[in-house]
Amino acid sequence: MKRYATIIILLIIIIVQIFILRLFFSFEKKRCVLPERFLYEITENDYDALAYKNRRDRLYDVVSDGVIIISAKAGNDFKYITGFDERVGTAILQPKSETPFTLFVEPYNLFAAQWTGELYGIEGAIEKFGADKAFDIATLLEEIPGILKTTNKLFLHSNDKELKSEVEKLIKSSKRKIEVLDIDAIIHEMRVVKDEWEIAQIRQAVNVTALAHKRVWETVMTGQKEYEVQAEIEYVYRKNGLKVGFYSIIGSGPNATVLHHYKNNREIIQGDLLLVDIGAASKVGYNTDITRTIPVSGKFSKEQKIIYELVLKAFDEGVKEFMPGNKVLDPSHKAINVLVNGLYDLGLITDTTQWWQKRFYIQHRTSHYIGLNVHDVGLYGDFDINNRDEHILSPEFQGRELLPGMVLSMEPGLYFMENKLDHLKDLFGHLATEEELNDFAQKVRPIYEKYQGIGVRIEDVILVTQDGHENLSGHLPKKVYEIENWLKD
């Protein structure tokens, strides 16, 4: 009897193990197969010749009395004007010519095609990209002297130092007096306001990025590494035919307090918040930038919820300021004001007139342009946008007017880095006395330690419209109950 009992027990153990293994592999299979709900119908519209021609026409209006020479080394500025996306290429733009758009490209080469695929070649430069004329890139320096005879004003791009050097030599040998100017700022200003085709490209990237966020919500679990979350995200991008717009920021637990955490190697544990700041790029390179912060357990703790709802309130108030005629920094100032008042109410700021106390918590403005660069180019106003100390807490810095067609982020955040209070002297010793710093630390430390290790950022993509704004990523849940319900389901 004992022998039979032992056999039965062994059989039961084997059956249970088989059942567990089947469950495991079934789950893994589900994780590896992307359900249809994560597939977005991509419109095959990766090049609009008319959109690019309209841009060049606008550029001709600005530099009508000059000639532009710009190469692929100008990066997205070259791409914005020509649409040409090979690594080698140069455009000469002559506004007064009957054939203003000339492209110099690599010709078709069978040997090169076998290594890296077919090039557009001279024919493709004309047929696909609308060039009036196209030539072998090897002849560029032979053609430029003739171009120089037609103008006394030449626009070059500051990024292309090699071309600039060669052209300046040719100008010197021509003995003509030609003014050489940078084209960068002119193109950057054009890129600030997006046309309808650009907005459609951004909207496409937004929708796929939102799906990637939802994929995280369905698959995240304790024991995962941050890079596994990153893999789920970028799988959604690739499965939908889009590219990675920028390096995915996946911050769990204390890593959520690091604004641009990039290592993505921590193991996610129960009770963590997970900050996910990500963006796909459309096939032609238009970016998006969406951030959500979620509780891995499925439910925010009391302290997490307090900070999350303060950041969400700042978002909701700030986003109302996106409308034509308002200033570009108005949304940021409004959101930051909400954060500061909320921190004061929590006892984390003792004096709202003290700049350094506010700066201790406020790390960044809440908006940036979005386009071909995730932090897109263009002036914000007559101040240095990279000098955060100057403008993020100073309402007198308002910047330029918001215009229909601008696309910007809205991204308030609060980050309670561990032991940060111990470094007050290093941070603000030049602004406050040791007594003031110690008094502040003593008063806020018991409260700060309740929130220590919490990092929250909420970010959406906002299009300024004729009568207000459209939140392009507003369909992705961000209220506490919405996120908790999603994670529960």
C-alpha positions as a printed NumPy array, in Angstrom:
array([[  0.   ,   0.   ,   0.   ],
       [  2.823,   2.383,   0.881],
       [  4.369,   1.716,  -2.526],
       [  1.113,   2.608,  -4.325],
       [  0.7  ,   5.712,  -2.178],
       [  4.216,   6.838,  -3.089],
       [  3.516,   6.304,  -6.797],
       [  0.255,   8.263,  -6.56 ],
       [  2.02 ,  11.144,  -4.777],
       [  4.745,  11.191,  -7.448],
       [  2.116,  11.214, -10.201],
       [  0.308,  14.106,  -8.521],
       [  3.592,  16.059,  -8.251],
       [  4.355,  15.431, -11.936],
       [  0.843,  16.498, -13.005],
       [  1.099,  19.69 , -10.92 ],
       [  4.515,  20.488, -12.425],
       [  3.205,  19.935, -15.948],
       [  0.238,  22.201, -15.18 ],
       [  2.529,  24.947, -13.848],
       [  4.841,  24.66 , -16.861],
       [  1.887,  24.855, -19.253],
       [  0.634,  27.954, -17.478],
       [  4.091,  29.526, -17.65 ],
       [  4.626,  28.835, -21.34 ],
       [  1.06 ,  29.866, -22.119],
       [  1.705,  33.178, -20.377],
       [  5.016,  33.639, -22.169],
       [  3.313,  32.937, -25.494],
       [  0.712,  35.591, -24.749],
       [  3.498,  38.052, -23.91 ],
       [  5.339,  37.319, -27.143],
       [  2.314,  37.649, -29.428],
       [  1.077,  41.219, -29.745],
       [ -2.738,  41.29 , -29.613],
       [ -4.548,  43.2  , -32.347],
       [ -5.611,  45.907, -29.896],
       [ -1.972,  47.035, -29.875],
       [ -1.815,  47.392, -33.643],
       [ -2.493,  50.817, -35.126],
       [ -3.452,  51.272, -38.76 ],
       [ -0.565,  53.256, -40.187],
       [ -1.395,  55.453, -43.157],
       [  1.317,  55.01 , -45.769],
       [  2.108,  58.671, -46.243],
       [  5.831,  58.851, -45.619],
       [  6.454,  61.637, -48.124],
       [  4.287,  64.517, -49.269],
       [  6.007,  66.318, -52.145],
       [  3.61 ,  69.273, -51.964],
       [  4.267,  69.803, -48.241],
       [  8.015,  70.014, -48.858],
       [  7.569,  72.281, -51.888],
       [  5.424,  74.635, -49.811],
       [  8.198,  74.812, -47.212],
       [ 10.788,  75.657, -49.839],
       [  8.485,  78.339, -51.257],
       [  8.173,  79.861, -47.769],
       [ 11.948,  79.739, -47.441],
       [ 12.379,  81.445, -50.831],
       [ 10.155,  84.294, -49.635],
       [ 12.5  ,  84.911, -46.694],
       [ 15.812,  84.645, -48.576],
       [ 14.674,  85.795, -52.001],
       [ 17.87 ,  87.724, -52.681],
       [ 20.277,  84.914, -51.809],
       [ 21.276,  81.332, -52.536],
       [ 21.168,  78.468, -50.025],
       [ 23.568,  75.537, -49.972],
       [ 22.649,  72.93 , -47.381],
       [ 23.769,  69.321, -46.956],
       [ 22.585,  66.22 , -45.115],
       [ 25.045,  67.092, -42.339],
       [ 22.554,  69.766, -41.323],
       [ 20.452,  66.881, -40.   ],
       [ 16.756,  67.522, -39.56 ],
       [ 16.987,  71.024, -41.049],
       [ 18.043,  69.476, -44.369],
       [ 15.357,  66.825, -44.056],
       [ 12.724,  69.464, -43.26 ],
       [ 13.431,  71.374, -46.468],
       [ 14.079,  68.504, -48.878],
       [ 12.557,  65.336, -47.387],
       [ 15.725,  63.57 , -48.552],
       [ 16.766,  60.958, -45.982],
       [ 19.983,  59.408, -47.261],
       [ 23.177,  60.131, -45.362],
       [ 24.852,  61.858, -48.324],
       [ 23.2  ,  64.685, -50.22 ],
       [ 23.375,  68.434, -50.791],
       [ 20.736,  70.863, -51.983],
       [ 21.282,  74.17 , -53.741],
       [ 18.259,  76.451, -53.543],
       [ 18.086,  79.478, -55.875],
       [ 14.858,  81.422, -55.241],
       [ 15.198,  83.582, -58.367],
       [ 15.852,  80.683, -60.735],
       [ 13.186,  79.018, -62.859],
       [ 14.628,  75.721, -61.552],
       [ 15.273,  76.637, -57.908],
       [ 15.736,  73.182, -56.335],
       [ 18.845,  71.187, -57.246],
       [ 19.892,  68.002, -55.44 ],
       [ 23.353,  66.472, -55.503],
       [ 23.157,  62.8  , -54.517],
       [ 24.992,  59.506, -54.737],
       [ 24.154,  57.866, -58.081],
       [ 22.887,  54.299, -58.242],
       [ 25.728,  51.863, -57.698],
       [ 25.255,  48.093, -57.872],
       [ 28.145,  47.379, -55.5  ],
       [ 26.794,  49.789, -52.861],
       [ 23.269,  48.456, -53.379],
       [ 24.465,  44.953, -52.553],
       [ 25.854,  46.185, -49.234],
       [ 23.221,  48.639, -48.023],
       [ 20.33 ,  48.525, -50.477],
       [ 19.386,  50.676, -53.417],
       [ 19.962,  54.424, -53.318],
       [ 17.422,  56.861, -54.726],
       [ 19.983,  57.962, -57.269],
       [ 19.704,  60.918, -59.616],
       [ 16.388,  59.745, -61.07 ],
       [ 14.867,  59.249, -57.62 ],
       [ 15.965,  62.716, -56.513],
       [ 13.787,  64.153, -59.269],
       [ 10.897,  61.68 , -59.293],
       [ 10.402,  61.182, -55.532],
       [ 11.74 ,  64.378, -54.001],
       [ 10.695,  66.878, -56.643],
       [ 14.126,  68.256, -57.475],
       [ 14.15 ,  70.417, -60.596],
       [ 17.62 ,  69.095, -61.381],
       [ 19.843,  66.418, -59.878],
       [ 23.535,  65.585, -60.244],
       [ 26.201,  63.265, -58.927],
       [ 27.422,  64.511, -55.527],
       [ 30.988,  64.153, -56.831],
       [ 30.412,  67.171, -59.122],
       [ 29.201,  69.523, -56.362],
       [ 32.38 ,  71.576, -55.953],
       [ 32.635,  71.924, -59.743],
       [ 29.139,  73.44 , -59.908],
       [ 29.407,  75.893, -57.01 ],
       [ 31.681,  78.486, -58.759],
       [ 28.981,  79.014, -61.387],
       [ 26.374,  79.424, -58.635],
       [ 28.516,  82.049, -56.889],
       [ 28.403,  84.246, -60.   ],
       [ 24.624,  84.595, -59.594],
       [ 24.487,  86.04 , -56.064],
       [ 26.151,  88.313, -53.54 ],
       [ 24.509,  86.609, -50.55 ],
       [ 25.013,  82.972, -49.605],
       [ 23.3  ,  81.008, -46.827],
       [ 25.059,  77.983, -45.326],
       [ 24.328,  75.761, -42.322],
       [ 26.566,  76.018, -39.263],
       [ 26.592,  72.23 , -38.742],
       [ 28.325,  71.585, -42.051],
       [ 31.778,  72.947, -41.293],
       [ 33.485,  70.964, -44.052],
       [ 31.19 ,  72.305, -46.795],
       [ 31.413,  75.798, -45.324],
       [ 35.203,  75.667, -45.445],
       [ 35.235,  74.484, -49.071],
       [ 32.723,  77.121, -50.17 ],
       [ 34.646,  79.901, -48.438],
       [ 37.77 ,  78.833, -50.353],
       [ 35.822,  79.027, -53.614],
       [ 34.489,  82.472, -52.691],
       [ 38.009,  83.673, -51.972],
       [ 39.307,  82.371, -55.299],
       [ 36.353,  83.949, -57.146],
       [ 37.419,  87.383, -55.835],
       [ 33.758,  88.29 , -55.513],
       [ 32.346,  90.052, -52.46 ],
       [ 29.774,  87.586, -51.161],
       [ 28.115,  87.845, -47.765],
       [ 27.96 ,  84.441, -46.023],
       [ 25.149,  83.944, -43.505],
       [ 23.805,  81.06 , -41.416],
       [ 20.483,  79.556, -42.513],
       [ 19.896,  77.735, -39.194],
       [ 17.74 ,  80.302, -37.399],
       [ 15.514,  80.862, -40.45 ],
       [ 14.73 ,  77.153, -40.818],
       [ 14.301,  76.746, -37.056],
       [ 11.686,  79.483, -37.021],
       [  9.822,  77.762, -39.867],
       [  9.827,  74.498, -37.911],
       [  8.07 ,  76.042, -34.882],
       [  4.61 ,  75.994, -36.518],
       [  3.61 ,  72.626, -37.967],
       [  1.601,  72.133, -41.153],
       [ -1.261,  69.632, -41.435],
       [  0.952,  66.859, -42.79 ],
       [  3.4  ,  67.259, -39.898],
       [  0.554,  67.185, -37.376],
       [ -0.712,  63.948, -38.937],
       [  2.766,  62.453, -38.571],
       [  2.938,  63.461, -34.892],
       [ -0.582,  62.164, -34.272],
       [  0.465,  58.797, -35.721],
       [  3.461,  58.608, -33.365],
       [  1.269,  59.686, -30.427],
       [ -1.261,  56.912, -31.014],
       [  1.366,  54.184, -31.22 ],
       [  3.141,  55.522, -28.12 ],
       [ -0.162,  55.453, -26.225],
       [ -0.543,  51.792, -27.211],
       [  2.963,  51.121, -25.895],
       [  2.005,  52.645, -22.535],
       [ -1.065,  50.413, -22.364],
       [  1.096,  47.412, -23.226],
       [  3.221,  48.216, -20.167],
       [  0.12 ,  48.427, -17.996],
       [ -0.967,  44.965, -19.127],
       [  2.403,  43.231, -18.739],
       [  4.306,  44.936, -15.902],
       [  4.953,  42.821, -12.818],
       [  7.251,  42.656,  -9.836],
       [ 10.487,  40.85 , -10.568],
       [ 10.786,  42.344, -14.051],
       [ 13.8  ,  44.416, -14.962],
       [ 13.272,  47.92 , -16.282],
       [ 14.838,  46.86 , -19.586],
       [ 12.126,  44.223, -19.992],
       [  9.536,  47.003, -19.807],
       [ 11.581,  48.889, -22.391],
       [ 11.53 ,  45.826, -24.65 ],
       [  7.711,  45.62 , -24.499],
       [  7.464,  49.294, -25.455],
       [  9.835,  49.172, -28.384],
       [  8.254,  45.946, -29.627],
       [  4.974,  47.844, -30.   ],
       [  6.76 ,  50.583, -31.967],
       [  8.445,  48.141, -34.317],
       [  5.397,  45.939, -34.749],
       [  3.545,  49.038, -35.928],
       [  6.329,  50.002, -38.328],
       [  7.539,  53.04 , -36.38 ],
       [ 10.936,  53.908, -34.929],
       [ 12.23 ,  54.666, -31.446],
       [ 12.045,  58.445, -31.128],
       [ 14.382,  58.707, -28.14 ],
       [ 15.865,  56.434, -25.507],
       [ 13.055,  55.081, -23.326],
       [ 13.152,  56.357, -19.736],
       [ 11.956,  53.561, -17.432],
       [ 12.328,  54.576, -13.78 ],
       [ 11.081,  52.263, -11.043],
       [ 11.088,  53.084,  -7.328],
       [ 13.892,  55.562,  -6.538],
       [ 14.861,  55.684, -10.217],
       [ 11.626,  57.6  , -10.854],
       [ 13.277,  60.553,  -9.08 ],
       [ 16.022,  60.663, -11.742],
       [ 14.703,  62.904, -14.516],
       [ 16.46 ,  61.176, -17.417],
       [ 17.218,  57.769, -15.917],
       [ 18.813,  55.733, -18.683],
       [ 20.356,  52.581, -17.192],
       [ 17.013,  50.731, -17.052],
       [ 18.525,  47.8  , -15.145],
       [ 16.772,  47.811, -11.749],
       [ 14.435,  45.021, -10.702],
       [ 10.881,  46.246, -10.121],
       [  9.555,  45.451,  -6.645],
       [  6.17 ,  45.549,  -4.936],
       [  5.142,  49.06 ,  -3.933],
       [  7.179,  50.808,  -6.648],
       [  5.957,  53.633,  -8.77 ],
       [  7.008,  53.164, -12.384],
       [  7.725,  56.322, -14.387],
       [  7.653,  55.677, -18.134],
       [  8.742,  58.571, -20.39 ],
       [  8.692,  57.367, -23.996],
       [  8.086,  58.357, -27.586],
       [  7.883,  56.644, -30.949],
       [  8.831,  58.452, -34.142],
       [  6.917,  58.296, -37.406],
       [  8.548,  56.744, -40.459],
       [  9.89 ,  60.133, -41.515],
       [ 11.046,  61.   , -38.014],
       [  8.33 ,  63.075, -36.326],
       [  8.454,  62.527, -32.572],
       [  6.149,  62.389, -29.626],
       [  6.799,  62.511, -25.874],
       [  4.334,  60.966, -23.408],
       [  4.925,  60.184, -19.725],
       [  2.808,  58.258, -17.28 ],
       [  3.57 ,  57.197, -13.703],
       [  1.793,  54.078, -12.442],
       [  1.76 ,  51.996,  -9.237],
       [  3.158,  48.549,  -9.971],
       [  0.961,  47.035,  -7.239],
       [ -2.14 ,  48.323,  -9.027],
       [ -2.991,  50.868,  -6.344],
       [ -1.319,  54.102,  -5.249],
       [ -0.217,  54.283,  -1.626],
       [ -1.51 ,  57.242,   0.401],
       [  1.726,  59.21 ,  -0.068],
       [  2.05 ,  58.317,  -3.75 ],
       [ -1.521,  59.404,  -4.386],
       [ -1.007,  62.785,  -2.666],
       [  1.983,  63.637,  -4.853],
       [  0.397,  62.195,  -8.   ],
       [ -2.788,  64.216,  -7.582],
       [ -0.791,  67.396,  -6.949],
       [  1.134,  66.871, -10.196],
       [ -2.111,  66.068, -12.033],
       [ -3.715,  69.255, -10.699],
       [ -0.714,  71.223, -11.963],
       [ -1.11 ,  69.544, -15.357],
       [ -4.838,  70.302, -15.552],
       [ -4.378,  73.961, -14.643],
       [ -1.339,  74.503, -16.829],
       [ -2.827,  72.947, -19.953],
       [ -5.674,  75.488, -19.897],
       [ -3.14 ,  78.176, -20.816],
       [ -2.463,  76.693, -24.249],
       [ -4.314,  79.087, -26.526],
       [ -3.34 ,  81.548, -29.253],
       [ -2.245,  84.899, -27.865],
       [ -1.028,  83.521, -24.556],
       [  2.709,  83.319, -24.011],
       [  4.769,  80.183, -24.458],
       [  5.77 ,  80.051, -20.769],
       [  2.259,  80.729, -19.413],
       [  1.376,  77.008, -19.077],
       [  4.636,  76.35 , -17.256],
       [  4.238,  79.259, -14.838],
       [  0.644,  78.248, -14.073],
       [  1.569,  74.611, -13.419],
       [  4.585,  75.49 , -11.298],
       [  2.495,  77.902,  -9.222],
       [  0.107,  75.019,  -8.438],
       [  3.035,  72.798,  -7.446],
       [  4.579,  75.441,  -5.184],
       [  1.299,  76.17 ,  -3.401],
       [  0.65 ,  72.451,  -2.978],
       [  4.11 ,  71.874,  -1.529],
       [  3.555,  74.761,   0.884],
       [  0.224,  73.271,   1.996],
       [  1.981,  69.954,   2.653],
       [  4.622,  71.689,   4.772],
       [  7.421,  70.96 ,   2.311],
       [  8.026,  74.661,   1.635],
       [  8.088,  77.052,   4.589],
       [  8.388,  80.363,   2.723],
       [  7.139,  80.758,  -0.866],
       [  9.106,  84.001,  -1.254],
       [ 12.382,  82.093,  -0.983],
       [ 13.509,  81.21 ,  -4.508],
       [ 15.866,  78.475,  -3.338],
       [ 13.141,  76.618,  -1.436],
       [ 11.023,  76.428,  -4.587],
       [ 13.991,  75.51 ,  -6.778],
       [ 14.766,  72.618,  -4.422],
       [ 11.641,  70.883,  -5.76 ],
       [ 11.055,  72.441,  -9.185],
       [ 13.584,  70.89 , -11.551],
       [ 12.32 ,  71.923, -14.982],
       [  9.808,  73.957, -16.949],
       [  6.765,  72.038, -18.112],
       [  6.871,  72.571, -21.899],
       [  9.087,  72.123, -24.92 ],
       [  8.474,  72.081, -28.669],
       [  7.953,  68.674, -30.332],
       [  8.661,  67.831, -33.965],
       [ 11.513,  66.298, -35.94 ],
       [ 13.507,  66.631, -32.722],
       [ 11.789,  65.457, -29.556],
       [ 12.952,  68.736, -27.999],
       [ 12.383,  70.633, -31.2  ],
       [ 14.215,  73.715, -32.386],
       [ 12.992,  77.305, -32.404],
       [ 13.075,  80.361, -30.191],
       [ 10.959,  80.544, -27.048],
       [ 11.685,  84.213, -26.477],
       [ 14.49 ,  86.669, -25.858],
       [ 16.103,  84.573, -23.131],
       [ 18.253,  81.451, -22.874],
       [ 15.834,  78.531, -22.649],
       [ 18.612,  76.336, -21.227],
       [ 19.184,  78.671, -18.268],
       [ 16.514,  77.153, -16.014],
       [ 17.572,  79.166, -12.978],
       [ 16.707,  82.319, -14.887],
       [ 13.194,  81.628, -16.108],
       [ 11.362,  78.635, -14.619],
       [ 10.424,  80.455, -11.4  ],
       [ 10.273,  83.968, -12.852],
       [  6.826,  84.976, -14.212],
       [  8.344,  88.061, -15.851],
       [  9.843,  85.701, -18.438],
       [  6.86 ,  84.967, -20.654],
       [  8.356,  84.301, -24.068],
       [  6.763,  84.571, -27.491],
       [  3.071,  84.221, -28.28 ],
       [  1.562,  80.795, -28.773],
       [  0.452,  80.274, -32.376],
       [ -1.933,  77.776, -33.998],
       [  0.085,  74.828, -35.26 ],
       [  2.615,  74.834, -32.439],
       [  3.044,  71.416, -30.816],
       [  4.396,  71.334, -27.273],
       [  4.646,  69.014, -24.31 ],
       [  2.918,  69.587, -20.971],
       [  4.94 ,  67.795, -18.302],
       [  4.889,  68.872, -14.649],
       [  6.771,  66.65 , -12.231],
       [  7.918,  66.28 ,  -8.62 ],
       [ 10.894,  64.183,  -7.555],
       [ 11.747,  63.351,  -3.939],
       [ 15.279,  62.033,  -4.223],
       [ 16.546,  60.125,  -1.22 ],
       [ 18.756,  62.125,   1.199],
       [ 18.543,  65.267,  -0.926],
       [ 18.039,  67.414,   2.18 ],
       [ 21.545,  66.437,   3.272],
       [ 22.957,  68.388,   0.312],
       [ 21.276,  71.758,   0.859],
       [ 24.569,  73.526,   1.491],
       [ 26.032,  72.25 ,  -1.789],
       [ 22.904,  73.277,  -3.687],
       [ 22.025,  76.625,  -2.141],
       [ 24.855,  77.632,   0.197],
       [ 25.467,  80.661,  -2.015],
       [ 21.848,  81.821,  -1.615],
       [ 21.018,  81.181,   2.043],
       [ 22.851,  81.179,   5.355],
       [ 23.735,  77.923,   7.072],
       [ 21.208,  78.768,   9.777],
       [ 18.424,  79.231,   7.194],
       [ 19.287,  75.959,   5.472],
       [ 19.392,  74.023,   8.745],
       [ 16.1  ,  75.54 ,   9.902],
       [ 14.432,  74.574,   6.611],
       [ 15.805,  71.022,   6.763],
       [ 14.711,  70.565,  10.368],
       [ 11.149,  71.703,   9.663],
       [ 10.519,  69.784,   6.443],
       [ 12.545,  66.599,   7.029],
       [  9.792,  64.612,   8.838],
       [  7.391,  65.391,   5.983],
       [  9.955,  64.948,   3.203],
       [ 10.86 ,  61.487,   4.478],
       [  7.225,  60.38 ,   4.035],
       [  7.552,  61.063,   0.297],
       [ 11.216,  60.153,  -0.114],
       [ 11.81 ,  57.939,  -3.155],
       [  8.634,  59.084,  -4.937],
       [  8.955,  60.514,  -8.428],
       [  5.944,  61.532, -10.539],
       [  5.771,  63.08 , -13.996],
       [  2.711,  63.341, -16.242],
       [  3.199,  64.415, -19.853],
       [  0.996,  64.854, -22.898],
       [  1.397,  66.325, -26.385],
       [ -0.533,  69.554, -26.94 ],
       [ -1.452,  71.103, -30.296],
       [ -2.323,  74.802, -30.231],
       [ -5.433,  75.361, -32.379],
       [ -7.245,  78.434, -33.71 ],
       [ -9.553,  78.588, -30.691],
       [ -7.585,  76.857, -27.944],
       [ -5.781,  73.527, -27.956],
       [ -6.111,  69.809, -28.59 ],
       [ -4.48 ,  67.279, -26.296],
       [ -3.258,  64.782, -28.896],
       [ -2.522,  62.143, -26.25 ],
       [ -5.412,  63.008, -23.946],
       [ -7.114,  59.686, -24.668],
       [ -4.436,  57.879, -22.636],
       [ -5.778,  57.664, -19.05 ],
       [ -4.054,  59.638, -16.316],
       [ -6.573,  60.069, -13.488],
       [ -5.914,  57.932, -10.399],
       [ -9.104,  55.873, -10.691],
       [ -8.581,  55.345, -14.446],
       [ -5.075,  53.979, -13.976],
       [ -6.023,  51.817, -10.994],
       [ -9.016,  50.389, -12.855],
       [ -6.872,  49.629, -15.891],
       [ -4.215,  47.897, -13.785],
       [ -6.885,  45.94 , -11.902],
       [ -8.464,  44.693, -15.127]])
